[in-house]
Amino acid sequence: MKSLLQTFAGQQQWLDPLLAYYGLVLMFILLLSLGLHLLLHHGLLRVIAARSGAQALWRQSHLLSRLAFTLQGVVLMWQANFWLEPDSETLHLLNLLTQLWVLGFGTASFFALLNTLEALLQQKGLGKQAPIRGLFQSLKLLTSVLVLILALSLLLGKSPLLLLSGLGAMTAILLLVFKDPILGFVAGIQLSANRMLALGDWLEMPKYGADGEVIEMSLTTVKVRNWDNTITSIPAYALISDSFKNWRGMSESGGRRIKRSVFIEASSVRFLTDEDINRLQRSTLLQPYLQKKLSEITAYNAQCDMSSVLNGRRLTNLGTLRAYLTEFLQQHPDIHKNMTRMVRQLPSGPTGIPLEIYAFCSNTAWLHYEAVQGDIFDHIFAVISEFDLRVYQQPSGYDLRQIKIG
């Protein structure tokens, strides 16, 4: 019994200095870490923030603060390995905690760096040429999986390669869980490589009710702000599997197509009389056309018996209107001079004879385009009576009442 007490007393004399040493070391490490935290976050970072301004990209993404936390973890791990014994349980626990700390804040720093690069590319305009957000989100997803594997290997004390080899059996489950991100990642690469879509493009996809400007391209979805200010979200892979219309080519070409018809009542089409010709020759736009056509017709009719209206050639009011509108488009300042301009007659039907205006407005902005198109057709409706033509219009209730009253 006496020998046991002596042995216990000897152990007590040995344990007390050791516990005191560990206590002092841990307190020193804690105080040094706290001092480093104050120096970095309340000293250095505040000075840098005051000089860079509140709009700095790194401030908005918290890049430097997360890097500072990562550096604190590295310094803490170095201190623990310097002051503590290599085989102590305290060192093992501190190493595990600091490694997880560095791994977590290192990942957060990498994500903040990607966010900063994305914002910078968007400011430079390069983000509109490629789905930068989708590519960066793919990197974040891959990094998160790797960090999770590393964290589990640290907690379980196993090699990361062992955990990676075990993922082979879970491939089917992972593909099912991450189906949309994987399909979105592949779609983002194809959209970027083939330049099929970019931020700011006018996208039209009736299947999903999308008709507006692309405002966001993420890993799994493409967001479109429709012209009625609603937002439509389209799966990224749907842009590869389904068809859609991108109006970027129209914007880059510098011309927006005008393709609209005026329906002429067939019974109003007739030959022009000499009086009609004399009146129309006062038009500056028609003078060259009438002089040329009249000389051709006069030479041709000199060899014909003009006693019948069926013989020879004559000008019609519809043909003269086409010539007038063609010259009108040629002279119009808002019609693109290097693109197709024509006035053509389409097959007649129950609503009359379609006279189609086919041209390109030199300004692709929607408001200006609609204004130019409206001005052209306002002019057509106003001058059509000068050619003694009538626009086809179905009888309205007012017309029927007038017939009854008559």
Phi, psi and omega per residue, in radians:
M1 nan -0.757 3.141
K2 -1.111 -0.697 3.131
S3 -1.130 -0.647 3.107
L4 -1.112 -0.730 3.131
L5 -1.146 -0.672 3.114
Q6 -1.139 -0.709 3.110
T7 -1.096 -0.760 3.120
F8 -1.115 -0.677 3.118
A9 -1.152 -0.680 3.097
G10 -1.116 -0.684 3.090
Q11 -1.151 -0.665 3.116
Q12 -1.093 -0.724 3.123
Q13 -1.147 -0.482 -3.139
W14 -1.481 -0.586 -3.089
L15 -1.286 -0.647 -3.053
D16 -1.069 -0.852 3.094
P17 -1.081 -0.621 -3.132
L18 -1.163 -0.772 3.108
L19 -1.126 -0.692 3.115
A20 -1.120 -0.684 3.131
Y21 -1.113 -0.820 3.131
Y22 -1.108 -0.651 3.111
G23 -1.117 -0.767 3.118
L24 -1.134 -0.713 3.140
V25 -1.105 -0.808 3.139
L26 -1.115 -0.676 3.102
M27 -1.144 -0.697 3.112
F28 -1.125 -0.754 3.116
I29 -1.095 -0.723 -3.139
L30 -1.131 -0.775 -3.135
L31 -1.150 -0.698 3.123
L32 -1.160 -0.676 3.102
S33 -1.153 -0.712 3.109
L34 -1.127 -0.724 3.099
G35 -1.107 -0.720 3.103
L36 -1.119 -0.663 3.106
H37 -1.094 -0.810 3.134
L38 -1.130 -0.682 -3.137
L39 -1.121 -0.747 -3.083
L40 -1.328 -0.897 -2.978
H41 -1.466 -0.603 -3.101
H42 -1.825 0.022 3.109
G43 -2.122 -1.343 -3.031
L44 -1.104 -0.842 -3.089
L45 -1.156 -0.598 3.122
R46 -1.198 -0.651 3.088
V47 -1.136 -0.783 3.124
I48 -1.119 -0.711 -3.140
A49 -1.127 -0.670 -3.133
A50 -1.155 -0.550 -3.127
R51 -1.480 -0.488 -3.072
S52 -1.547 -0.467 -3.129
G53 1.659 2.864 -3.058
A54 -1.314 -0.300 -3.073
Q55 -1.604 0.093 -3.141
A56 -1.097 2.437 -3.073
L57 -1.130 -0.643 -3.113
W58 -1.185 -0.485 3.094
R59 -1.264 -0.696 -3.137
Q60 -1.173 -0.522 3.134
S61 -1.705 -0.010 3.133
H62 1.020 0.640 -3.075
L63 -1.161 -0.926 -3.053
L64 -1.175 -0.620 3.133
S65 -1.154 -0.672 3.114
R66 -1.235 -0.622 3.045
L67 -1.117 -0.644 3.111
A68 -1.113 -0.739 3.095
F69 -1.106 -0.667 3.088
T70 -1.101 -0.760 3.111
L71 -1.093 -0.661 3.100
Q72 -1.064 -0.717 3.115
G73 -1.130 -0.692 3.117
V74 -1.119 -0.775 3.134
V75 -1.118 -0.704 3.122
L76 -1.103 -0.722 3.121
M77 -1.160 -0.670 3.113
W78 -1.145 -0.708 3.115
Q79 -1.112 -0.742 -3.117
A80 -1.106 -0.728 3.136
N81 -1.242 -0.420 3.141
F82 -1.389 -0.709 -3.005
W83 -1.628 -0.505 -3.023
L84 -1.732 2.757 3.126
E85 -1.200 2.525 -3.083
P86 -1.082 -0.522 -3.058
D87 -1.770 0.224 -3.102
S88 -1.424 2.599 3.111
E89 -1.184 -0.579 3.125
T90 -1.107 -0.743 3.106
L91 -1.125 -0.722 3.129
H92 -1.073 -0.760 3.129
L93 -1.156 -0.749 3.123
L94 -1.129 -0.702 3.102
N95 -1.082 -0.724 3.129
L96 -1.105 -0.794 -3.105
L97 -1.177 -0.746 -3.118
T98 -1.218 -0.617 3.087
Q99 -1.119 -0.732 3.065
L100 -1.133 -0.688 3.102
W101 -1.033 -0.899 -3.120
V102 -1.113 -0.691 3.137
L103 -1.112 -0.761 -3.127
G104 -1.176 -0.882 -3.113
F105 -1.305 -0.458 3.016
G106 -1.135 -0.716 3.069
T107 -1.129 -0.753 3.106
A108 -1.086 -0.647 3.095
S109 -1.145 -0.699 3.111
F110 -1.127 -0.721 3.092
F111 -1.121 -0.706 3.108
A112 -1.133 -0.639 3.088
L113 -1.119 -0.718 3.099
L114 -1.123 -0.705 3.106
N115 -1.108 -0.681 3.109
T116 -1.144 -0.768 3.103
L117 -1.104 -0.688 3.121
E118 -1.103 -0.798 3.119
A119 -1.100 -0.681 3.132
L120 -1.145 -0.744 3.125
L121 -1.153 -0.621 3.103
Q122 -1.161 -0.668 3.109
Q123 -1.155 -0.648 -3.131
K124 -1.348 -0.165 -3.126
G125 1.519 -0.055 -3.135
L126 -1.291 -0.382 -3.139
G127 -1.190 -0.337 3.125
K128 -1.395 -0.261 -3.110
Q129 -1.605 -0.200 -3.120
A130 -2.670 2.634 3.103
P131 -1.302 1.288 -3.061
I132 -1.060 -0.728 -3.103
R133 -1.097 -0.723 3.123
G134 -1.118 -0.712 3.128
L135 -1.160 -0.735 3.132
F136 -1.186 -0.642 3.084
Q137 -1.143 -0.581 3.065
S138 -1.132 -0.742 3.081
L139 -1.085 -0.694 3.122
K140 -1.129 -0.704 -3.141
L141 -1.141 -0.780 3.124
L142 -1.117 -0.725 3.113
T143 -1.116 -0.699 -3.137
S144 -1.095 -0.704 3.117
V145 -1.124 -0.781 3.138
L146 -1.121 -0.734 3.129
V147 -1.125 -0.687 3.109
L148 -1.090 -0.713 3.108
I149 -1.128 -0.754 3.129
L150 -1.120 -0.701 3.132
A151 -1.128 -0.738 3.108
L152 -1.133 -0.663 3.116
S153 -1.133 -0.631 3.090
L154 -1.173 -0.751 -3.103
L155 -1.232 -0.640 -3.110
L156 -1.550 -0.207 -3.111
G157 1.228 0.457 -3.139
K158 -1.922 2.818 3.102
S159 -1.272 2.453 3.082
P160 -1.049 -0.512 3.120
L161 -1.139 -0.588 3.099
L162 -1.145 -0.709 3.108
L163 -1.207 -0.664 3.124
L164 -1.135 -0.654 3.113
S165 -1.157 -0.521 3.113
G166 -1.316 -0.270 3.128
L167 -1.272 -0.291 3.140
G168 -1.032 -0.633 3.134
A169 -1.283 -0.314 -3.117
M170 -1.765 0.206 -3.069
T171 -1.042 -0.778 -3.108
A172 -1.090 -0.720 -3.136
I173 -1.183 -0.728 3.129
L174 -1.117 -0.710 3.102
L175 -1.095 -0.642 3.123
L176 -1.223 -0.731 -3.108
V177 -1.209 -0.732 -3.073
F178 -1.788 0.559 -3.116
K179 -1.064 -0.892 -3.106
D180 -1.113 -0.791 3.084
P181 -1.069 -0.665 -3.136
I182 -1.171 -0.818 3.111
L183 -1.102 -0.680 3.107
G184 -1.147 -0.655 3.120
F185 -1.129 -0.797 3.109
V186 -1.112 -0.722 3.126
A187 -1.124 -0.691 3.121
G188 -1.080 -0.694 3.114
I189 -1.137 -0.769 3.140
Q190 -1.151 -0.724 3.119
L191 -1.108 -0.675 -3.135
S192 -1.263 -0.796 -3.078
A193 -1.136 -0.657 -3.103
N194 -1.647 0.017 -3.135
R195 0.907 0.784 -3.108
M196 -1.404 -0.505 -3.064
L197 -2.696 2.550 3.110
A198 -2.584 2.851 3.093
L199 -1.069 2.402 -3.135
G200 1.605 -0.158 3.130
D201 -1.250 2.637 3.020
W202 -1.536 1.951 -3.093
L203 -1.887 2.335 3.071
E204 -2.206 2.053 -3.117
M205 -2.468 1.530 -3.034
P206 -1.033 -0.504 -3.113
K207 -1.028 -0.609 -3.136
Y208 -1.851 0.157 3.134
G209 1.169 0.526 -3.102
A210 -1.797 2.240 3.077
D211 -2.739 1.557 -3.103
G212 3.093 -2.716 -3.021
E213 -1.695 2.361 3.085
V214 -1.283 2.110 -3.087
I215 -1.943 -0.281 -3.130
E216 -2.757 2.398 3.069
M217 -2.235 1.779 -3.123
S218 -1.790 -2.983 -3.079
L219 -1.173 -0.621 -3.041
T220 -1.993 -0.384 -3.056
T221 -2.379 2.757 2.998
V222 -2.101 2.154 -3.114
K223 -1.736 2.328 -3.117
V224 -2.145 2.194 3.024
R225 -1.560 1.902 -3.123
N226 -1.221 2.879 -3.075
W227 -1.188 -0.255 3.037
D228 -1.646 0.256 3.080
N229 1.225 0.216 2.954
T230 -1.456 2.767 -3.118
I231 -1.940 2.227 3.068
T232 -1.979 2.260 3.099
S233 -1.826 2.173 -3.103
I234 -2.032 2.314 3.034
P235 -1.013 2.383 -3.067
A236 -1.057 -0.666 -3.117
Y237 -1.235 -0.322 3.102
A238 -1.179 -0.459 3.116
L239 -1.249 -0.292 3.069
I240 -1.642 -0.702 -3.076
S241 -1.421 -0.501 -3.125
D242 -1.957 2.887 3.129
S243 -1.603 2.615 3.065
F244 -2.586 2.858 -3.136
K245 -1.925 2.195 3.091
N246 -1.922 2.121 -3.079
W247 -1.562 0.233 -3.125
R248 -1.071 -0.676 -3.140
G249 -1.026 -0.653 3.101
M250 -1.130 -0.751 -3.125
S251 -1.156 -0.706 -3.110
E252 -1.292 -0.446 -3.121
S253 -1.276 -0.446 -3.131
G254 1.503 0.171 3.114
G255 -2.481 2.358 3.119
R256 -2.026 2.252 -2.946
R257 -1.265 2.405 2.961
I258 -1.909 2.099 -3.097
K259 -2.497 1.600 -3.067
R260 -2.564 2.610 -3.039
S261 -2.021 2.634 2.945
V262 -1.945 2.284 -3.071
F263 -1.691 2.057 -3.084
I264 -1.672 2.341 3.072
E265 -1.208 2.152 -3.004
A266 -1.076 -0.577 -3.082
S267 -1.237 -0.205 -3.138
S268 -1.573 -0.084 -3.136
V269 -1.387 2.294 -3.128
R270 -2.732 3.020 3.033
F271 -1.336 2.642 3.077
L272 -1.428 2.435 3.051
T273 -1.565 2.982 3.111
D274 -1.074 -0.640 3.108
E275 -1.114 -0.730 3.088
D276 -1.077 -0.726 -3.115
I277 -1.129 -0.770 3.133
N278 -1.088 -0.644 3.141
R279 -1.242 -0.735 -3.103
L280 -1.290 -0.379 3.127
Q281 -1.184 -0.255 3.086
R282 -1.310 -0.192 3.098
S283 -1.352 2.222 3.138
T284 -1.097 -0.671 -3.123
L285 -1.235 -0.491 -3.068
L286 -1.628 -0.288 -3.065
Q287 -0.965 -0.895 -3.141
P288 -1.062 -0.725 -3.129
Y289 -1.112 -0.832 -3.086
L290 -1.149 -0.699 3.114
Q291 -1.080 -0.762 -3.133
K292 -1.181 -0.810 -3.085
K293 -1.204 -0.653 -3.131
L294 -1.158 -0.665 3.104
S295 -1.160 -0.684 3.096
E296 -1.153 -0.760 -3.103
I297 -1.188 -0.698 3.137
T298 -1.088 -0.743 3.118
A299 -1.161 -0.662 -3.131
Y300 -1.262 -0.751 -3.075
N301 -1.270 -0.254 3.107
A302 -1.102 -0.362 -3.126
Q303 -1.775 0.110 -3.064
C304 -2.038 2.761 3.018
D305 -1.488 1.831 -3.039
M306 -1.536 0.206 3.111
S307 -1.225 -0.345 3.110
S308 -1.957 2.460 3.125
V309 -1.193 -0.290 -3.140
L310 -1.395 -0.212 -3.133
N311 -1.693 2.702 3.064
G312 1.309 -3.020 -3.120
R313 -2.068 2.554 -3.135
R314 -2.509 2.694 3.063
L315 -1.366 2.490 3.048
T316 -1.943 2.708 3.119
N317 -1.190 -0.556 3.119
L318 -1.236 -0.763 3.100
G319 -1.113 -0.668 3.119
T320 -1.191 -0.621 3.073
L321 -1.125 -0.725 3.098
R322 -1.047 -0.773 3.122
A323 -1.109 -0.691 3.132
Y324 -1.121 -0.795 -3.110
L325 -1.203 -0.585 3.072
T326 -1.085 -0.802 3.118
E327 -1.203 -0.572 3.095
F328 -1.097 -0.732 3.092
L329 -1.185 -0.627 3.120
Q330 -1.091 -0.613 -3.080
Q331 -1.600 -0.147 -3.048
H332 -1.220 2.273 -3.072
P333 -1.243 -0.367 -3.090
D334 -1.740 0.148 3.090
I335 -1.753 2.291 -3.094
H336 -1.118 2.213 -3.044
K337 -1.394 -0.340 -3.085
N338 -1.791 0.205 3.104
M339 -2.126 2.934 -3.033
T340 -1.042 2.327 3.055
R341 -2.372 2.109 3.117
M342 -2.798 2.772 3.018
V343 -2.125 1.995 -3.037
R344 -2.144 2.672 3.137
Q345 -1.735 2.124 -3.136
L346 -1.632 2.884 3.136
P347 -0.978 2.337 -3.123
S348 -1.270 2.733 -3.130
G349 -2.590 -2.850 -3.107
P350 -1.167 -0.268 3.123
T351 -1.769 0.223 3.078
G352 1.903 -2.767 -3.106
I353 -1.811 1.976 3.138
P354 -1.293 2.205 3.033
L355 -1.956 1.861 -2.974
E356 -1.690 2.351 3.016
I357 -1.666 2.108 -3.132
Y358 -2.201 1.910 -3.109
A359 -2.771 3.108 -3.113
F360 -2.241 2.217 3.075
C361 -1.320 2.370 -3.084
S362 -1.327 -0.194 3.083
N363 -2.001 2.050 -3.060
T364 -1.476 -0.094 3.115
A365 -1.097 2.405 -2.993
W366 -1.033 -0.857 -3.085
L367 -1.081 -0.800 -3.133
H368 -1.146 -0.708 3.130
Y369 -1.054 -0.813 3.141
E370 -1.150 -0.622 3.118
A371 -1.141 -0.760 3.129
V372 -1.130 -0.792 3.136
Q373 -1.086 -0.719 3.106
G374 -1.134 -0.717 3.127
D375 -1.093 -0.696 -3.137
I376 -1.100 -0.808 -3.089
F377 -1.351 -0.473 2.975
D378 -1.041 -0.758 -3.141
H379 -1.133 -0.718 -3.124
I380 -1.086 -0.825 -3.123
F381 -1.120 -0.519 -3.113
A382 -1.339 -0.636 -3.034
V383 -1.647 -0.146 -3.024
I384 -1.142 -0.490 3.117
S385 -1.227 -0.406 3.093
E386 -1.134 -0.348 3.110
F387 -1.760 0.166 3.134
D388 1.015 0.704 3.068
L389 -1.977 2.754 -3.139
R390 -2.196 2.438 3.060
V391 -1.410 2.322 -3.132
Y392 -1.219 2.345 3.090
Q393 -2.606 2.259 3.136
Q394 -1.141 2.549 3.138
P395 -1.046 2.334 3.103
S396 -1.680 3.081 3.091
G397 -1.090 -0.570 3.102
Y398 -1.129 -0.727 3.137
D399 -1.100 -0.742 -3.127
L400 -1.143 -0.658 3.101
R401 -1.151 -0.656 3.113
Q402 -1.128 -0.667 3.094
I403 -1.106 -0.728 -3.137
K404 -1.143 -0.724 3.129
I405 -1.144 -0.703 -3.135
G406 -1.111 nan nan
